[in-house]
Amino acid sequence: MKTIIYGLLLLILGSHWSSWATANLPAVKEQVIDSALLGEKRDLVIYLPADYQNSQHRYPVLYLTDGDIQGPHTAGTVDYLAKFEQMPPMIVVGIVNPPETRARDLTITPSDKQNPNQLENADRFLAFVENEVIPFVKQQYRTLDYQVLSGTSHGGQFAINALVKRPGLFHGVIAISPSLYWNKDQLLGLSEIALKSHRLQGRFYVSMANEESTMTESYQRFVDLLARYPSDKLVVASQTFSNETHNTTVLQGQYAGLKYLFAEWPIQEDEPKALADLQTKFASRSKLLKTDIMIPEDKANGYAGWLQYLNRQDDALALLKWNRANYPQSLNAHTALIKAYLHFKMAEDAKAALKDALQILNELSPEQKAQLEALFT
């Protein structure tokens, strides 16, 4: 039985495997922003999804600190997970934080600063991201409003500060080995105030590696705060990578964080899905990203083939009819429906489906017409 299920999964995913083999790699763009807020030019490294150039789709965006270092592997993780439908394809915007400005960019200012009304350090850099980077990306690329922020170490501190200071700006936040000890655990106090008010929102993932006590003690206190002040608006997960160091934890942290943020995205592959099941899943995906996402033609055909194998006639035909109605110019959609009718010994319905195909399909070549008619021989 496991062998049969595996074969059926390959049938469903077959087109994805073949398209993966020939797909383009994510495209990389280097951009420069002349920032009025920072008073300097800043570099961005932008990774576009593999199918960006060949589609008109809009994409959610992952904003990433230390983008020159963390960008390549994060873009690869996003690409891999998206290919296996564990998350949507995303534009990855790597914001470069060079060594000479990194601490200034990403760490919060002491609470006893002389002018509390003047934005400094992480708060000023957050204003730069919100008011200059995000509008720039939206103007230059096809984006959806769904946004994620991810950072590691000081970047993790920056991500948590953004969650606390600008709740709702990002729908998901990932903080990997955040430097919460900074300024005598100042961010813990700010976090507690925000958690008590229940104004934080979205999905939040935080992790820690096997690190020195300065890092782990502050992290544990932060995790305790998250547990002490639960909220229906903020969904939280924490994880410790005991076999990783501060420098090696990022790859696993990004993978686990993205899987968590999009935990409801995958379609469980242990059983076939009928039309209603797929419609429910894609309605959930559409609601998350606030855009209409239709069941892909190849996925509908694949699941219909599984249902057909199990002799679930009504379910298989319903899915194939839906597919033909929604992809009327697809030769594959028409062919699959005709084959299903013949499989279920519904000859008259198969002939009617052939007639429909010949009438509906535009620019049908003689070879394609012969291919359809050959199904009856």
NORNORGI-V826616 format. One record per residue. RES is the residue in one letter. PSI is psi as a letter, one per 30 degrees, with the letter a starting at -180 (NA if undefined). OMEGA is omega in degrees with one decimal (none if undefined). Layout:
res->RES psi->PSI omega->OMEGA
res->RES psi->PSI omega->OMEGA
This chain:
res->M psi->e omega->178.8
res->K psi->e omega->179.1
res->T psi->e omega->179.1
res->I psi->e omega->-179.7
res->I psi->e omega->178.8
res->Y psi->e omega->179.1
res->G psi->e omega->179.0
res->L psi->e omega->176.3
res->L psi->e omega->176.6
res->L psi->e omega->176.8
res->L psi->e omega->-178.8
res->I psi->e omega->-174.5
res->L psi->f omega->-172.8
res->G psi->e omega->-178.7
res->S psi->e omega->178.3
res->H psi->e omega->177.6
res->W psi->e omega->-177.5
res->S psi->e omega->179.4
res->S psi->e omega->177.6
res->W psi->e omega->-177.0
res->A psi->f omega->-176.8
res->T psi->g omega->-173.4
res->A psi->l omega->173.1
res->N psi->l omega->173.8
res->L psi->l omega->175.6
res->P psi->k omega->179.4
res->A psi->k omega->-178.2
res->V psi->k omega->177.9
res->K psi->k omega->174.5
res->E psi->k omega->-177.4
res->Q psi->l omega->177.8
res->V psi->k omega->174.7
res->I psi->k omega->173.5
res->D psi->j omega->-169.2
res->S psi->k omega->174.0
res->A psi->e omega->-178.9
res->L psi->e omega->-178.6
res->L psi->f omega->-178.1
res->G psi->h omega->-178.7
res->E psi->l omega->176.3
res->K psi->k omega->-179.3
res->R psi->k omega->-175.4
res->D psi->k omega->171.8
res->L psi->k omega->171.1
res->V psi->j omega->-171.6
res->I psi->k omega->179.5
res->Y psi->j omega->-179.7
res->L psi->k omega->178.7
res->P psi->l omega->-174.3
res->A psi->e omega->-177.4
res->D psi->g omega->-175.5
res->Y psi->e omega->-174.6
res->Q psi->f omega->-175.2
res->N psi->g omega->179.7
res->S psi->l omega->173.1
res->Q psi->g omega->-178.5
res->H psi->l omega->170.4
res->R psi->l omega->-170.5
res->Y psi->k omega->168.3
res->P psi->l omega->-172.9
res->V psi->k omega->172.8
res->L psi->j omega->176.3
res->Y psi->k omega->-168.1
res->L psi->k omega->174.2
res->T psi->l omega->-176.0
res->D psi->h omega->-170.0
res->G psi->f omega->179.1
res->D psi->e omega->-179.5
res->I psi->e omega->-174.4
res->Q psi->f omega->-176.3
res->G psi->e omega->-174.5
res->P psi->e omega->-177.2
res->H psi->e omega->178.2
res->T psi->e omega->176.8
res->A psi->e omega->177.0
res->G psi->e omega->177.5
res->T psi->e omega->178.0
res->V psi->e omega->-179.3
res->D psi->e omega->-178.5
res->Y psi->e omega->-178.9
res->L psi->e omega->179.8
res->A psi->e omega->179.8
res->K psi->e omega->178.4
res->F psi->g omega->172.7
res->E psi->h omega->172.3
res->Q psi->f omega->178.5
res->M psi->l omega->177.0
res->P psi->l omega->169.2
res->P psi->k omega->-178.1
res->M psi->l omega->165.5
res->I psi->k omega->177.9
res->V psi->j omega->179.9
res->V psi->j omega->177.9
res->G psi->j omega->178.4
res->I psi->j omega->-174.8
res->V psi->k omega->175.6
res->N psi->j omega->-177.1
res->P psi->l omega->-175.8
res->P psi->e omega->-174.6
res->E psi->f omega->179.6
res->T psi->g omega->-170.2
res->R psi->e omega->-179.5
res->A psi->e omega->177.5
res->R psi->e omega->-176.6
res->D psi->e omega->-161.1
res->L psi->f omega->-177.6
res->T psi->k omega->-176.9
res->I psi->l omega->-178.3
res->T psi->k omega->176.8
res->P psi->k omega->-175.9
res->S psi->f omega->-178.4
res->D psi->g omega->179.4
res->K psi->l omega->-172.6
res->Q psi->e omega->-177.9
res->N psi->j omega->-176.0
res->P psi->f omega->-178.8
res->N psi->f omega->-179.7
res->Q psi->k omega->179.7
res->L psi->k omega->178.2
res->E psi->l omega->171.8
res->N psi->b omega->-173.8
res->A psi->e omega->180.0
res->D psi->e omega->177.7
res->R psi->e omega->179.1
res->F psi->e omega->175.2
res->L psi->e omega->176.2
res->A psi->e omega->175.3
res->F psi->e omega->179.4
res->V psi->e omega->-176.0
res->E psi->e omega->-169.7
res->N psi->f omega->-179.2
res->E psi->e omega->-177.2
res->V psi->e omega->-177.2
res->I psi->e omega->176.9
res->P psi->e omega->178.3
res->F psi->e omega->-179.8
res->V psi->e omega->179.5
res->K psi->e omega->-179.8
res->Q psi->e omega->-172.7
res->Q psi->f omega->-171.3
res->Y psi->l omega->-179.9
res->R psi->j omega->-174.6
res->T psi->l omega->164.8
res->L psi->l omega->-178.8
res->D psi->f omega->-178.2
res->Y psi->k omega->-174.1
res->Q psi->k omega->176.5
res->V psi->k omega->173.9
res->L psi->k omega->178.1
res->S psi->k omega->177.4
res->G psi->l omega->-177.6
res->T psi->k omega->178.7
res->S psi->c omega->174.4
res->H psi->e omega->175.5
res->G psi->e omega->174.4
res->G psi->e omega->173.4
res->Q psi->e omega->179.5
res->F psi->e omega->-178.7
res->A psi->e omega->179.2
res->I psi->e omega->176.1
res->N psi->e omega->177.7
res->A psi->e omega->177.4
res->L psi->e omega->-176.9
res->V psi->e omega->-173.3
res->K psi->e omega->-176.3
res->R psi->i omega->-179.6
res->P psi->k omega->179.8
res->G psi->f omega->178.0
res->L psi->e omega->177.6
res->F psi->k omega->179.9
res->H psi->f omega->176.7
res->G psi->k omega->179.5
res->V psi->k omega->177.0
res->I psi->k omega->178.3
res->A psi->j omega->-175.6
res->I psi->k omega->-178.4
res->S psi->h omega->-177.4
res->P psi->k omega->179.7
res->S psi->i omega->-174.8
res->L psi->f omega->178.7
res->Y psi->f omega->-170.0
res->W psi->k omega->179.9
res->N psi->h omega->177.2
res->K psi->h omega->176.1
res->D psi->h omega->-176.2
res->Q psi->e omega->-176.7
res->L psi->f omega->176.7
res->L psi->e omega->177.9
res->G psi->e omega->178.1
res->L psi->e omega->179.8
res->S psi->e omega->-178.9
res->E psi->e omega->178.2
res->I psi->e omega->-179.2
res->A psi->e omega->179.8
res->L psi->e omega->178.8
res->K psi->e omega->-177.4
res->S psi->f omega->-179.3
res->H psi->h omega->179.3
res->R psi->f omega->178.1
res->L psi->l omega->-174.8
res->Q psi->l omega->178.7
res->G psi->a omega->177.4
res->R psi->k omega->-174.6
res->F psi->k omega->178.3
res->Y psi->k omega->179.3
res->V psi->k omega->-178.3
res->S psi->l omega->178.4
res->M psi->k omega->177.0
res->A psi->a omega->174.4
res->N psi->j omega->-170.0
res->E psi->l omega->-179.3
res->E psi->l omega->-172.5
res->S psi->f omega->178.2
res->T psi->e omega->179.5
res->M psi->e omega->-170.1
res->T psi->e omega->-179.5
res->E psi->e omega->177.4
res->S psi->e omega->178.1
res->Y psi->e omega->-179.0
res->Q psi->e omega->176.5
res->R psi->e omega->178.4
res->F psi->e omega->178.4
res->V psi->e omega->177.3
res->D psi->e omega->177.3
res->L psi->e omega->179.6
res->L psi->e omega->179.3
res->A psi->e omega->-176.6
res->R psi->f omega->-176.7
res->Y psi->i omega->180.0
res->P psi->l omega->179.9
res->S psi->k omega->176.4
res->D psi->f omega->-176.5
res->K psi->f omega->-177.7
res->L psi->j omega->179.4
res->V psi->k omega->-166.8
res->V psi->k omega->170.0
res->A psi->k omega->175.9
res->S psi->l omega->-175.1
res->Q psi->k omega->176.1
res->T psi->k omega->176.9
res->F psi->i omega->-171.9
res->S psi->f omega->-179.9
res->N psi->g omega->-178.0
res->E psi->l omega->176.2
res->T psi->l omega->180.0
res->H psi->e omega->-177.1
res->N psi->f omega->-176.8
res->T psi->f omega->-173.0
res->T psi->f omega->-168.6
res->V psi->e omega->-177.0
res->L psi->e omega->179.1
res->Q psi->e omega->-179.7
res->G psi->e omega->177.9
res->Q psi->e omega->-179.7
res->Y psi->e omega->-177.7
res->A psi->e omega->179.7
res->G psi->e omega->179.1
res->L psi->e omega->176.9
res->K psi->e omega->-179.6
res->Y psi->e omega->-178.9
res->L psi->e omega->-177.2
res->F psi->h omega->-175.7
res->A psi->f omega->-179.1
res->E psi->g omega->-176.3
res->W psi->e omega->-173.1
res->P psi->l omega->170.6
res->I psi->k omega->179.2
res->Q psi->k omega->-171.0
res->E psi->g omega->-176.8
res->D psi->f omega->178.3
res->E psi->l omega->-178.3
res->P psi->l omega->-179.3
res->K psi->k omega->175.3
res->A psi->l omega->-177.0
res->L psi->e omega->-178.0
res->A psi->e omega->178.6
res->D psi->e omega->-178.8
res->L psi->e omega->178.4
res->Q psi->e omega->177.6
res->T psi->e omega->-179.9
res->K psi->e omega->-177.2
res->F psi->f omega->172.2
res->A psi->e omega->177.3
res->S psi->e omega->177.2
res->R psi->e omega->-179.8
res->S psi->e omega->179.8
res->K psi->e omega->-179.5
res->L psi->e omega->-175.9
res->L psi->f omega->179.1
res->K psi->h omega->176.2
res->T psi->l omega->-179.2
res->D psi->k omega->177.3
res->I psi->j omega->-176.8
res->M psi->l omega->175.7
res->I psi->k omega->178.9
res->P psi->k omega->-178.0
res->E psi->e omega->-176.7
res->D psi->e omega->178.0
res->K psi->e omega->177.2
res->A psi->e omega->178.3
res->N psi->e omega->-178.3
res->G psi->e omega->179.1
res->Y psi->e omega->176.4
res->A psi->e omega->177.3
res->G psi->e omega->177.0
res->W psi->e omega->178.5
res->L psi->e omega->178.1
res->Q psi->e omega->178.5
res->Y psi->e omega->-179.2
res->L psi->g omega->-179.6
res->N psi->h omega->172.9
res->R psi->i omega->-168.9
res->Q psi->e omega->-175.4
res->D psi->e omega->-179.1
res->D psi->e omega->-179.2
res->A psi->e omega->-177.7
res->L psi->e omega->178.6
res->A psi->e omega->-179.5
res->L psi->e omega->-179.8
res->L psi->e omega->176.2
res->K psi->e omega->176.6
res->W psi->e omega->-177.0
res->N psi->e omega->179.3
res->R psi->e omega->-179.2
res->A psi->e omega->-176.0
res->N psi->f omega->176.0
res->Y psi->i omega->-171.4
res->P psi->f omega->-179.6
res->Q psi->g omega->178.8
res->S psi->j omega->176.1
res->L psi->e omega->-179.6
res->N psi->e omega->-179.7
res->A psi->e omega->178.1
res->H psi->e omega->-177.8
res->T psi->e omega->-178.9
res->A psi->e omega->179.5
res->L psi->e omega->178.2
res->I psi->e omega->179.5
res->K psi->e omega->179.8
res->A psi->e omega->177.0
res->Y psi->e omega->179.2
res->L psi->e omega->178.6
res->H psi->e omega->-178.6
res->F psi->g omega->176.2
res->K psi->h omega->178.2
res->M psi->i omega->-170.4
res->A psi->e omega->-177.6
res->E psi->e omega->177.4
res->D psi->e omega->178.2
res->A psi->e omega->178.9
res->K psi->e omega->178.0
res->A psi->e omega->178.7
res->A psi->e omega->175.9
res->L psi->e omega->178.4
res->K psi->e omega->177.7
res->D psi->e omega->-178.7
res->A psi->e omega->-178.6
res->L psi->e omega->179.7
res->Q psi->e omega->-171.6
res->I psi->e omega->-173.6
res->L psi->k omega->177.7
res->N psi->k omega->174.4
res->E psi->h omega->177.7
res->L psi->k omega->-178.2
res->S psi->l omega->175.9
res->P psi->e omega->178.8
res->E psi->e omega->179.8
res->Q psi->e omega->176.6
res->K psi->e omega->178.3
res->A psi->e omega->178.7
res->Q psi->e omega->178.3
res->L psi->e omega->-177.7
res->E psi->f omega->179.4
res->A psi->f omega->178.3
res->L psi->f omega->-176.0
res->F psi->f omega->-179.0
res->T psi->NA omega->none
